[in-house]
Structures are given as C-alpha cells and as structure tokens.
Amino acid sequence: CAMRNGGCEQLCFAIPKSNTPRCTCATGALAADGKTCEDVSEYLIYAMGTEIRSLHLNPNVTSVPWQPVTDLQGAVALDYDYADNVIVFSQVTGRKLSKFKISTREVTDFAVHVNATASGDASHEVYYPDGTAYDWINKKVYWSDQKINRIFSMNLDRTHRTTVMITE
C-alpha cells in the first residue's frame, strides 16, 4: 500500500502475512478488476415540505440522480419501493397520501382528505398523515395520523384499509 496505494483507486489494506494488498472503495463498488471503483445507482431520497429531492451518496458526484418533485403540500415522510421504482409519501398540509413513479415522473394521490359529513363515508378519511412506511413485499402502505392519533394500513390500490392502532 505504501507504493502507489497498492494499485488501488481508493482504499488499500495491507493484509498480515500476505504480499497482496486488499483494495476496497469508500464510495461506489469494487470493479471486476479488484482495483478500481465503479459508481453505483444508490442515492438518498428526502422530503423538504414542497419538494422531494435526491442526492448521490458519493460526495464527488455533484449532479442529482433525478430532478426534484415540486409543488407538494407539506411532504414530510416517505418510503421507497425499489422493485417498482416508486416513492410513497405523505403530504400533511395537502392532507393526502401520494406516490411518485420515478421513471415516468408521475405523481398520483391515492388517499385524499374528504369531508366525511358531506360524503357520509369516513372509511377513507385522511386528516394529517405525518408518518409513512411502505411494505414492499405486500404492497401495503402504513401511515400515522396526528389529528386522530391512529395508525392505518391500506393496499396501494385503496383496498383493505385497516386501523392498526388507536392511541389516546
């Protein structure tokens, strides 16, 4: 490792009782040659109220993986479905649950606040969804609602809505 970093692009580790150093990567993944590092498509996704943004985990890459999702209404919580390339998120101010398909840049609301008194049906009422989790195996979204102190679950196709927990 003392000479030319052992031929390693990023990190070189001298292994005891071995003349061959071991190369690893601080960012990216070790390439097939065992010495160089390749960029990976892993990145951070985060909500900022009116936007959902992405950021490469490699600090040397200054471009963004994809353009921000804008014009949101209080995006505070999100989760990601890797298989379908979909972000599921809540919009507290907009009083809705939404999903964003990264490949098509399409935002779809799948649960929206309605006036239960006017509609007569409170079964799909959403007040202030402030937490979101996504079960990508069963394609089920979970969310907490701070106004009514409950945790709910529902399939993405809006079926099988269930109250999971009620707190006082």
C-alpha positions in Angstrom: 0.0 0.0 0.0 3.0 2.3 0.5 3.7 2.4 -3.2 1.1 3.9 -5.5 -1.6 3.0 -2.9 -1.0 -0.7 -3.8 -2.6 -0.1 -7.2 -5.9 0.6 -5.5 -8.1 3.5 -6.7 -9.4 4.4 -3.3 -8.6 2.3 -0.2 -5.7 -0.1 0.3 -5.4 -2.5 3.2 -2.2 -4.4 3.9 -3.1 -7.9 4.9 -0.8 -9.6 7.5 1.4 -12.4 6.1 0.4 -11.5 2.5 2.2 -9.8 -0.2 -1.0 -8.8 -2.0 -2.9 -5.8 -0.6 -6.7 -5.7 -0.5 -8.5 -2.9 -2.3 -11.9 -1.5 -1.3 -14.0 1.5 -2.1 -15.1 4.4 0.2 -17.8 5.2 -2.3 -19.1 3.1 -5.2 -18.4 -0.6 -5.6 -15.2 -2.5 -6.3 -15.0 -3.3 -10.1 -14.2 -6.7 -11.5 -10.5 -5.8 -11.8 -10.4 -5.7 -8.0 -8.6 -2.3 -8.0 -10.9 0.4 -9.4 -14.3 1.6 -8.1 -17.5 2.0 -10.0 -20.3 4.4 -9.4 -23.5 2.8 -8.1 -27.0 3.9 -8.5 -27.6 4.3 -4.8 -28.7 7.7 -3.5 -30.5 9.4 -0.7 -34.1 10.5 -1.1 -35.5 13.1 1.2 -38.6 15.3 1.7 -38.4 19.1 2.1 -42.0 20.2 2.5 -42.7 21.4 -1.0 -40.3 19.1 -2.7 -38.8 15.6 -2.7 -35.2 15.6 -3.7 -32.4 13.1 -4.3 -28.7 13.2 -3.6 -25.8 10.9 -4.7 -24.1 9.2 -1.8 -20.8 9.8 -3.5 -19.7 13.3 -2.4 -17.6 13.7 -5.6 -20.7 13.5 -7.8 -22.4 16.9 -7.7 -25.2 16.1 -10.1 -28.6 15.0 -8.8 -29.9 11.5 -9.7 -33.2 13.0 -10.8 -34.9 16.4 -10.8 -36.9 17.3 -7.7 -40.6 16.6 -7.4 -42.1 20.1 -6.8 -45.3 21.8 -5.8 -46.0 19.4 -3.0 -48.1 20.3 0.1 -46.1 19.5 3.2 -44.2 16.4 2.2 -42.8 15.1 5.5 -42.4 11.4 5.3 -41.5 8.9 2.5 -40.6 5.4 1.8 -39.2 3.7 -1.4 -40.3 0.6 -3.4 -37.1 -0.5 -5.1 -38.8 -3.1 -7.3 -41.4 -0.7 -8.8 -39.2 2.4 -8.5 -41.9 4.2 -6.6 -41.7 6.7 -3.7 -44.7 6.6 -1.4 -45.1 9.8 0.7 -47.5 11.8 2.8 -48.4 15.5 2.4 -49.6 16.9 5.8 -50.7 20.3 4.5 -52.4 18.7 1.5 -54.0 16.1 3.7 -53.2 13.2 1.4 -51.0 10.2 0.6 -49.3 10.1 -2.7 -46.9 8.1 -4.8 -44.3 9.2 -7.3 -43.1 6.9 -10.2 -39.5 7.9 -10.8 -39.4 6.6 -14.4 -42.4 8.5 -15.6 -42.3 11.4 -13.1 -46.0 10.9 -12.4 -47.4 11.9 -9.0 -50.7 10.1 -8.0 -52.7 10.8 -4.9 -54.2 7.5 -3.6 -55.8 8.8 -0.4 -57.1 12.3 0.0 -59.0 14.2 2.8 -62.7 14.3 2.1 -65.5 15.8 4.2 -67.0 12.7 5.8 -70.1 14.6 6.8 -70.8 15.6 3.2 -69.9 12.2 1.7 -71.3 10.1 4.5 -68.3 7.8 4.3 -65.4 8.2 6.7 -63.8 4.9 5.7 -61.1 6.6 3.6 -60.8 9.8 5.6 -57.2 11.2 5.8 -56.7 14.1 8.2 -53.0 14.8 8.8 -50.8 11.9 7.6 -47.4 12.7 9.2 -45.6 9.4 9.0 -45.4 6.8 6.2 -43.9 3.4 5.8 -44.2 1.0 2.9 -44.3 -2.8 3.0 -42.9 -3.6 -0.5 -43.4 -7.3 -0.1 -47.2 -7.0 0.4 -47.6 -3.7 -1.4 -49.2 -2.1 1.7 -48.7 1.5 3.0 -48.8 2.3 6.7 -49.3 5.9 7.9 -49.9 7.7 11.2 -52.4 10.5 11.5 -51.6 13.1 14.2 -55.1 14.6 14.3 -56.9 11.4 15.3 -54.0 9.5 16.9 -54.2 6.4 14.8 -52.0 4.3 12.6 -53.6 2.9 9.4 -52.7 0.4 6.7 -54.0 0.1 3.2 -53.1 -1.6 -0.1 -51.9 0.8 -2.8 -55.0 0.0 -4.8 -57.0 1.5 -1.9 -58.4 -1.8 -0.7 -58.2 -3.4 2.7 -57.9 -0.2 4.8 -57.4 -1.2 8.4 -56.9 0.7 11.7 -53.7 -0.8 13.2 -53.6 1.2 16.4 -55.5 3.8 18.3 -53.8 5.9 21.0 -55.3 8.4 23.5 
